[in-house]
Amino acid sequence: MGEHNLAFESASTKGLDTLTLDGENLRTIINGNHKTKDEKTTDITYGVNDIPPWYLCIFMALQHYLTMIGAIVSIPFILTPALCMAEDDPARGHIISTMIFVTGIVTFFQVTFGCRLPIVQGGTISFLVPTLAILNLPRWQCPAPAVLEAMSFENRTELWQVRMRELSGAIAVSALVQVFIGFFGVMGLLLKFVTPLTIVPTVSLVGLSLFENAAEAASQHWGISVCTIIMLTVFSQCLTNVKVPGVKYKKGIGFHITWFNLFKLFPVLLTILIMWGVSGLLTYYDIFPKGHPARTDVKISIIEDSSWFRVPYPGQWGMPTVSASGVLGMLAGVLACTVESISYYPTVARMCGAPPPPVHAINRGIGTEGLGTVLAGLWGSGNGTNTFGENVGAIGVTKVGSRRVIQYACVLMLLQGVINKFGAVFIIIPEPVVGGIFCVMFGMITAFGLSALQYVDLNSSRNLYIIGFSMFFSLVLPKWMVAHPGVIQTGTEVLDSIVTVLLSTSILVGGAIGCLLDNLIPGTPEERGLIAWANEMKLSTDCAEQDDDDGTYNFPVGMAFVRRCKIFKHIPFMPTYQPSS
């Protein structure tokens, strides 16, 4: 692997000043009395257990919030028309606030007690595909436009709320499968078949499959988007070692000048603010025509129409309903999210300098994600929860992997869910700026997925076949399924929708093909990369072999009690879990 640059935090500045050294694979983080040894060297500023100063946490949390807000907001704009909701219905904003509010709750629980990696759990496109399939069933299709216009506001409200109740029940019940997979240890059995050639197509295809979304946003104005890409590239790659002066207060010393890596810590936030300001100037001088997506005033009405305070609550659209077709159809989204999240855990651990995730953390993470989806369904968000790829990409760009930053971001999400106008300010970010950010973020996700290839033998025709076929075919098949939505005819409408959803999800198709071929086609452990994978990034299935001296994946409280109770060694999601051989 060669020598790596190591960042040793200066205790006197608590992380603001860094000293870069060359040395062995030993990373010592001085933060109070916390030290982590023998970890894989990573070029990070703040690791998973590091606690940056509170004022830096606020800005870095805002950066994560801005990264996820675009993806969160885009989902209701696709969902609400399928619900037969009027364009001027104020409940559109309520659904957005509900999704962000639930995201804050689930993310905090996941980061603090779940897998304990710095990941954001929120709405996902994986649930949109089965959602649209369910709403396309004959009994849920919207009436003709003329009929909708003639309906009263009360009848129109009931029209979309009855559909939302159907989705809520389907999401909540189908997510119980994910809860079972995680908390009952089924995931630990599946991990034996998860190899680098399974991770590569699954993670990489998340970024590759989103290229149309990034292109659609960026193409609204390529000038603004390209400038955003260039600025983010310069900040995150060229100016990372450039320090700028700042004012810091310390008891006994008072205010004094300190130097910190501004561009390394806040490349996304700085880029968004600068390009937002540029778009504002171009809007002020009418460079863009009225209504152009790059104008900063095109969505200004969102702020004016948003209410100040509203607290989302479970069952706010009525009691959820449950049907077999809805639950089975939504199960495809649950399975896709499970495969995707398994792939993200080792990637995020590597990015933030954490040890490979042990099986109890993976079980707990998947189970917690399932509980989050249950809550999302009961709250009536119209969507589930999944690990946000955009925020995984943000960790790669910013080199900040502290879980404390994500916890601060959760506070921002909860505030936005209650104070609607707060979130409305960020929703009006010009679309070309968001498109430029997406081009970099989705590229980072793709690259981190491909980085797992370093463990396999790329001179092997067997491996090249698996990689090429799993990635290429998983792009071809979903594309064909979208072009031919009614091609699956099994004679059972529910089965048709389930098969269609499964075959239309590229990450599920690619991961399944990669896993199947790698476990069926003969190959040596060295050729498949299993030995190197076990030493570097293995999804550990034996907690006795997992060196977690720094307590990365332990509960933040109560560990003394957990260690005393021997029964916890047999519970798959407990930190002391020891699976039987």
C-alpha positions in Angstrom: 0.0 0.0 0.0 3.0 2.3 0.4 3.4 5.1 2.9 0.5 7.2 3.9 0.1 10.7 5.2 -1.1 10.7 8.8 -2.8 13.6 10.5 -2.0 13.9 14.2 -4.4 16.3 15.9 -2.7 18.9 18.1 -4.2 18.7 21.6 -3.7 22.4 22.1 -5.9 23.3 19.2 -8.3 20.3 19.5 -8.3 19.5 15.8 -7.9 22.9 14.2 -4.1 22.6 13.6 -2.8 19.4 12.0 0.7 18.1 11.5 1.2 15.9 8.4 3.8 13.1 8.8 5.0 10.0 6.9 5.1 6.8 8.9 3.8 3.3 9.5 0.1 2.3 9.6 -0.4 3.8 13.0 -3.0 6.5 13.5 -3.2 8.1 16.9 -6.0 10.5 17.5 -5.6 12.7 20.5 -9.0 13.8 21.6 -9.2 13.8 25.4 -7.9 10.4 26.4 -9.1 8.6 23.2 -6.5 6.7 21.1 -7.0 4.4 18.2 -4.1 2.1 17.1 -3.3 -0.2 14.2 -6.1 1.2 12.1 -5.9 1.3 8.3 -4.4 4.7 7.4 -6.9 7.0 5.7 -6.6 10.6 4.6 -9.2 11.9 6.9 -9.5 15.0 9.1 -11.9 13.7 11.7 -12.5 10.0 12.2 -15.6 8.3 13.3 -14.9 8.7 17.1 -13.4 12.2 16.8 -15.3 15.1 18.3 -14.7 18.4 16.4 -15.3 21.7 18.2 -19.0 22.5 18.4 -18.8 25.5 16.1 -17.2 23.4 13.4 -19.8 20.7 13.9 -22.6 23.1 13.2 -21.1 24.1 9.8 -20.1 20.5 8.8 -23.6 19.4 9.8 -25.1 22.1 7.6 -23.0 20.7 4.8 -24.5 17.2 5.3 -28.0 18.7 5.5 -27.5 20.6 2.2 -26.3 17.4 0.6 -29.3 15.4 1.5 -32.0 18.0 1.2 -32.1 17.9 -2.6 -32.7 14.2 -2.7 -35.3 14.3 0.0 -37.3 17.1 -1.7 -37.1 15.5 -5.1 -39.1 12.4 -3.9 -42.4 14.2 -3.0 -42.3 16.0 -6.4 -42.5 12.6 -8.1 -44.8 11.1 -5.5 -47.5 13.7 -5.0 -48.8 13.7 -8.6 -49.2 10.0 -8.5 -51.2 10.5 -5.3 -53.6 12.7 -7.3 -52.6 15.7 -5.2 -53.3 19.2 -6.5 -50.2 21.3 -7.4 -51.2 24.1 -5.0 -52.1 21.8 -2.1 -50.2 23.0 1.0 -49.9 19.4 2.1 -47.0 19.0 -0.4 -44.9 21.0 2.0 -46.2 18.9 4.9 -45.0 15.7 3.3 -41.5 17.2 2.7 -41.3 18.3 6.3 -42.5 14.8 7.5 -39.8 13.1 5.5 -37.1 15.3 6.8 -38.4 15.0 10.4 -38.4 11.2 10.3 -35.0 11.3 8.7 -33.7 13.2 11.7 -35.2 10.7 14.2 -34.0 7.5 12.4 -30.5 8.9 11.6 -29.9 9.9 15.2 -30.9 6.4 16.4 -28.8 4.7 13.7 -25.7 6.7 14.4 -26.0 6.6 18.2 -27.3 3.0 18.8 -27.5 1.3 15.5 -24.5 0.5 13.3 -22.9 3.7 14.8 -21.3 4.7 11.5 -21.7 8.3 10.3 -24.5 7.6 7.8 -27.7 9.5 7.0 -30.9 7.5 6.8 -33.6 9.0 4.6 -36.0 8.6 1.7 -34.8 6.6 -1.2 -35.6 6.3 -4.9 -35.6 2.5 -4.4 -39.1 2.8 -2.8 -40.4 5.1 -5.6 -40.4 2.3 -8.2 -42.7 -0.1 -6.3 -44.7 2.9 -5.1 -45.5 4.0 -8.7 -46.2 0.3 -9.5 -48.8 0.1 -6.7 -50.4 3.4 -7.7 -50.6 2.3 -11.3 -53.0 -0.6 -10.3 -56.5 0.1 -11.7 -58.1 0.8 -8.4 -55.5 3.5 -7.5 -55.2 5.3 -10.8 -56.2 9.0 -10.7 -59.5 10.1 -12.2 -59.6 12.1 -15.4 -58.3 15.7 -15.1 -61.8 17.1 -15.7 -63.2 15.0 -12.8 -60.4 16.1 -10.5 -61.0 19.8 -11.2 -64.7 19.4 -10.4 -64.0 17.8 -7.0 -64.3 19.9 -3.8 -61.2 20.5 -1.7 -62.4 18.0 0.9 -63.0 15.3 -1.6 -59.7 15.9 -3.3 -58.0 15.7 0.0 -59.6 12.3 0.8 -58.7 11.1 -2.7 -54.9 11.4 -2.1 -55.0 10.6 1.6 -56.6 7.2 1.0 -53.8 6.4 -1.3 -51.2 7.6 1.2 -52.8 5.4 3.8 -52.4 2.4 1.5 -48.7 3.3 0.9 -48.1 3.8 4.6 -49.4 0.4 5.5 -47.5 -1.3 2.7 -44.2 0.4 3.7 -44.6 -0.3 7.4 -45.5 -4.0 7.1 -43.0 -4.9 4.4 -40.2 -3.3 6.5 -40.8 -5.9 9.2 -39.0 -8.3 6.9 -35.9 -6.1 7.1 -36.3 -5.8 10.9 -36.3 -9.6 11.1 -33.3 -10.0 8.8 -31.3 -7.7 11.0 -32.2 -8.3 14.6 -32.6 -12.1 14.2 -29.1 -12.6 12.7 -30.1 -13.6 9.2 -27.8 -11.0 7.8 -24.8 -12.7 9.5 -25.5 -15.8 7.4 -25.7 -13.8 4.2 -22.4 -12.1 4.8 -20.6 -15.3 4.1 -21.5 -14.8 0.5 -20.8 -11.1 0.3 -17.5 -10.7 -1.5 -15.6 -7.8 -3.3 -17.3 -8.9 -6.5 -20.6 -8.4 -4.9 -19.8 -5.0 -3.4 -18.4 -3.6 -6.7 -21.5 -3.7 -8.9 -23.9 -2.9 -6.0 -22.2 0.3 -4.8 -20.9 1.4 -8.2 -24.3 1.1 -9.8 -25.8 3.4 -7.2 -23.8 6.2 -8.7 -24.0 5.1 -12.3 -27.8 4.6 -12.2 -28.2 8.2 -11.0 -26.4 9.8 -13.9 -29.7 10.8 -15.6 -30.8 12.6 -12.4 -27.5 14.5 -12.3 -27.6 15.3 -16.0 -31.2 16.5 -15.9 -30.3 19.0 -13.1 -27.0 20.1 -14.5 -28.3 20.6 -18.0 -30.6 23.3 -16.8 -27.6 25.6 -17.2 -24.3 24.0 -18.0 -22.3 27.2 -17.3 -23.4 27.3 -13.6 -23.1 23.5 -13.3 -19.5 23.4 -14.7 -18.4 26.3 -12.5 -19.8 24.4 -9.5 -17.9 21.2 -10.5 -14.7 23.2 -11.0 -15.0 25.1 -7.7 -15.8 21.9 -5.8 -12.8 20.1 -7.4 -10.4 23.0 -6.6 -11.6 23.2 -3.0 -11.7 19.5 -2.2 -8.6 18.4 -4.2 -6.2 21.3 -4.7 -6.6 23.5 -1.6 -6.9 20.9 1.1 -3.6 21.8 2.7 -4.2 25.6 2.5 -5.0 27.0 5.9 -6.9 30.2 6.6 -6.9 32.3 9.8 -9.8 32.3 12.2 -10.7 33.6 15.6 -10.9 31.2 18.5 -11.8 31.8 22.2 -10.1 29.8 24.9 -10.6 30.3 28.6 -7.6 31.9 30.2 -6.3 33.1 26.9 -9.2 34.9 25.4 -9.7 35.5 21.7 -6.7 34.6 19.5 -5.9 33.7 15.9 -5.9 30.0 14.9 -5.3 28.4 11.5 -7.5 25.7 10.1 -8.2 23.8 6.9 -11.3 25.6 5.6 -11.3 24.2 2.1 -10.8 20.6 3.4 -13.6 20.8 5.9 -16.2 22.7 4.0 -15.8 22.3 0.2 -19.4 21.5 -0.5 -20.8 24.2 1.7 -18.4 26.9 0.3 -19.2 25.8 -3.2 -23.0 26.0 -2.7 -22.8 29.4 -1.0 -20.6 30.9 -3.6 -22.4 29.6 -6.6 -25.8 30.5 -5.0 -24.5 34.0 -4.6 -23.3 34.1 -8.3 -26.8 32.9 -9.4 -28.3 35.6 -7.2 -26.2 38.3 -8.9 -27.1 37.0 -12.4 -30.8 37.0 -11.3 -30.5 40.5 -10.0 -29.2 41.8 -13.3 -31.7 39.7 -15.3 -29.1 37.7 -17.1 -31.4 34.7 -16.9 -34.9 35.0 -18.3 -37.9 34.9 -16.0 -38.7 31.4 -14.8 -35.2 30.0 -15.6 -34.1 27.2 -13.2 -30.9 29.0 -12.5 -32.7 32.0 -11.1 -32.8 32.4 -7.3 -36.3 33.8 -7.3 -38.0 31.0 -9.3 -39.0 29.1 -6.1 -39.3 32.1 -3.8 -43.0 31.4 -3.4 -42.1 28.2 -1.4 -40.9 30.4 1.5 -44.0 32.7 1.3 -46.4 29.8 1.3 -44.7 27.7 4.0 -46.2 27.8 7.5 -43.9 28.7 10.4 -44.6 25.7 12.8 -46.1 22.3 12.3 -45.2 19.1 14.2 -45.6 15.9 12.1 -47.1 12.9 13.9 -47.9 9.3 13.2 -51.2 8.7 11.4 -51.6 12.3 10.4 -53.3 11.2 7.1 -55.5 8.6 8.9 -55.0 5.0 10.0 -52.7 3.1 7.5 -54.4 0.3 5.5 -52.8 -3.0 4.5 -53.2 -5.1 1.4 -51.3 -8.1 0.1 -50.5 -6.5 -3.2 -49.2 -3.4 -1.6 -47.0 -5.2 0.9 -45.5 -7.7 -1.6 -44.9 -5.0 -4.1 -43.1 -2.8 -1.6 -41.0 -5.7 -0.4 -38.9 -5.3 -3.6 -37.9 -1.8 -2.4 -37.0 -3.2 1.1 -34.8 -5.9 -0.5 -33.0 -3.4 -2.7 -32.3 -1.1 0.2 -30.9 -4.0 2.3 -28.4 -5.0 -0.4 -27.4 -1.4 -0.9 -26.9 -0.7 2.8 -24.7 -3.8 3.3 -22.4 -2.5 0.6 -22.2 0.9 2.2 -21.2 -0.2 5.7 -17.6 -1.3 4.9 -17.2 1.5 2.4 -18.1 4.2 5.0 -16.0 2.4 7.7 -13.0 2.6 5.4 -13.7 6.2 4.5 -13.9 7.4 8.1 -11.0 5.4 9.5 -13.1 2.9 11.5 -12.4 -0.8 11.9 -14.3 -3.2 9.6 -17.9 -3.5 10.8 -18.5 -6.7 12.9 -21.5 -8.8 12.4 -23.4 -7.4 15.4 -23.1 -3.9 14.0 -24.3 -4.9 10.6 -27.3 -6.8 12.1 -28.1 -3.8 14.3 -27.8 -1.4 11.3 -30.1 -3.4 9.0 -32.6 -3.9 11.8 -32.5 -0.2 12.7 -33.0 0.7 9.1 -36.1 -1.6 9.0 -37.4 0.1 12.2 -36.8 3.5 10.5 -38.9 2.4 7.5 -41.7 1.3 9.8 -41.7 4.7 11.4 -41.6 6.4 8.0 -44.7 4.4 7.0 -46.6 5.2 10.2 -45.7 8.9 10.0 -47.1 9.0 6.5 -44.0 10.1 4.6 -44.9 8.0 1.6 -41.4 6.5 1.5 -39.0 4.3 3.4 -35.5 4.9 4.7 -32.1 3.9 3.4 -28.5 4.9 3.6 -28.0 8.1 1.7 -25.4 7.7 -1.0 -25.1 11.4 -1.4 -23.8 11.8 2.2 -21.5 8.8 1.7 -20.0 10.8 -1.2 -19.8 13.9 1.0 -17.6 12.0 3.5 -15.3 11.1 0.7 -15.1 14.7 -0.5 -14.8 16.4 2.8 -12.7 13.8 4.7 -14.9 14.3 7.7 -16.3 11.1 9.1 -17.2 12.1 12.7 -20.5 10.6 14.0 -20.9 13.8 16.1 -21.3 15.8 13.0 -24.2 13.6 11.8 -25.8 14.0 15.2 -25.7 17.7 14.8 -27.2 17.3 11.4 -30.1 15.4 13.0 -30.9 18.4 15.1 -31.1 20.5 12.0 -33.4 18.0 10.4 -35.7 18.0 13.4 -35.8 21.8 13.5 -36.6 21.9 9.8 -39.4 19.4 10.2 -41.0 21.7 12.8 -40.0 25.1 11.4 -41.1 24.8 7.8 -39.7 28.1 6.6 -36.3 27.0 7.7 -36.1 24.2 5.3 -37.8 26.2 2.5 -34.8 28.4 2.4 -32.6 25.5 1.2 -35.2 24.1 -1.1 -34.8 27.1 -3.4 -31.1 26.4 -4.2 -30.8 26.8 -8.0 -31.1 23.5 -9.8 -27.9 23.8 -11.9 -25.9 24.2 -8.6 -27.4 21.0 -7.2 -26.7 19.2 -10.6 -23.0 20.2 -10.4 -22.8 18.9 -6.8 -24.5 15.6 -7.9 -22.0 15.1 -10.7 -19.2 15.0 -8.2 -21.0 13.1 -5.4 -22.4 10.4 -7.6 -18.9 10.0 -9.2 -17.4 9.5 -5.7 -19.9 6.8 -4.9 -19.1 5.0 -8.1 -15.3 5.3 -7.5 -15.6 3.9 -3.9 -17.5 1.0 -5.2 -14.8 0.3 -7.8 -12.1 0.6 -5.2 -13.0 -2.9 -3.9 -11.4 -4.2 -7.1 -8.0 -3.6 -5.5 -8.5 -6.9 -3.6 -9.2 -9.2 -6.6 -7.0 -10.5 -9.3 -7.7 -8.3 -12.4 -5.6 -10.5 -14.6 -8.1 -13.3 -14.1 -10.5 -13.7 -17.0 -13.0 -15.2 -14.5 -13.1 -12.0 -12.5 -13.2 -9.8 -15.6 -16.2 -11.8 -16.8 -18.1 -11.4 -13.5 -17.3 -7.7 -13.2 -18.2 -6.8 -16.8 -21.4 -8.9 -17.1 -22.8 -7.9 -13.7 -22.4 -4.2 -14.3 -23.3 -4.1 -18.0 -26.3 -6.4 -17.8 -27.7 -4.6 -14.7 -27.8 -1.4 -16.8 -29.3 -3.1 -19.9 -32.1 -5.0 -18.2 -33.6 -2.2 -16.1 -33.5 0.2 -19.1 -35.4 -2.4 -21.2 -37.9 -2.9 -18.4 -38.6 0.8 -18.2 -39.2 0.9 -22.0 -41.6 -2.1 -21.8 -43.5 -1.8 -18.5 -46.1 -4.4 -19.3 -43.9 -7.1 -20.6 -44.2 -9.3 -17.5 -47.4 -11.3 -17.8 -47.6 -14.1 -15.3 -51.3 -14.0 -15.0 -51.2 -12.6 -11.5 -51.2 -8.8 -11.2 -49.4 -8.8 -7.9 -46.7 -11.1 -9.1 -46.3 -9.1 -12.3 -45.6 -5.9 -10.3 -43.1 -7.7 -7.9 -41.1 -9.2 -10.8 -41.2 -5.9 -12.7 -39.8 -4.0 -9.7 -37.1 -6.5 -9.0 -35.9 -6.5 -12.6 -36.0 -2.7 -12.9 -33.7 -2.1 -9.9 -30.1 -2.0 -11.3 -28.4 -2.3 -7.9 -30.4 -5.4 -7.0 -29.8 -7.0 -10.4 -26.1 -6.2 -10.3 -25.5 -7.3 -6.7 -27.4 -10.5 -7.2 -25.5 -11.4 -10.4 -22.1 -10.6 -8.9 -22.8 -12.6 -5.8 -24.3 -15.5 -7.7 -21.5 -15.8 -10.2 -18.7 -15.2 -7.7 -20.0 -18.0 -5.5 -20.7 -20.5 -8.3 -17.8 -20.0 -10.8 -14.7 -21.9 -9.5 -11.9 -19.6 -8.3 -9.1 -19.6 -5.7 -9.5 -17.5 -2.6 -6.5 -15.4 -3.8 -8.1 -14.9 -7.2 -11.4 -13.9 -5.7 -9.7 -11.4 -3.3 -11.0 -13.1 -0.2 -7.7 -13.2 1.6 -6.9 -9.5 1.0 -10.5 -8.6 1.7 -10.4 -10.4 5.1 -7.3 -8.5 6.0 -8.5 -5.1 4.9 -12.2 -4.6 4.7 -14.0 -7.8 5.5 -17.5 -7.7 6.8 -16.6 -9.7 9.8 -18.8 -12.7 10.7 -16.9 -13.6 13.9 -16.9 -11.0 16.6 -14.2 -12.9 18.5 -11.9 -12.1 15.6 -13.0 -8.5 15.4 -10.5 -6.1 17.1 -12.7 -3.3 18.3 -10.6 -2.0 21.2 -11.7 1.6 20.5 -15.3 0.7 21.1 -16.4 2.1 17.7 -19.4 -0.3 17.4 -20.2 -0.6 21.2 -23.2 1.1 22.7 -22.5 4.6 24.1 -23.9 3.6 27.5 -24.5 0.4 29.4 -21.6 -1.7 28.1 -20.5 -2.8 31.6 -24.0 -4.4 32.1 -23.9 -5.9 28.6 -20.6 -7.6 29.3 -21.8 -9.0 32.6 -24.8 -10.7 31.1 -23.7 -13.9 29.3 -27.1 -14.2 27.6 -26.2 -11.2 25.4 -23.5 -13.3 23.7 -26.3 -15.2 21.9 -28.3 -12.2 20.8 -27.2 -11.3 17.2 -27.4 -7.5 17.6 -25.6 -7.1 20.9 -21.9 -6.0 21.0 -20.8 -9.1 22.8 -22.5 -11.4 20.3 -20.4 -14.5 19.4 -21.9 -16.5 16.6 -21.6 -20.3 16.9 -19.2 -21.9 14.5 
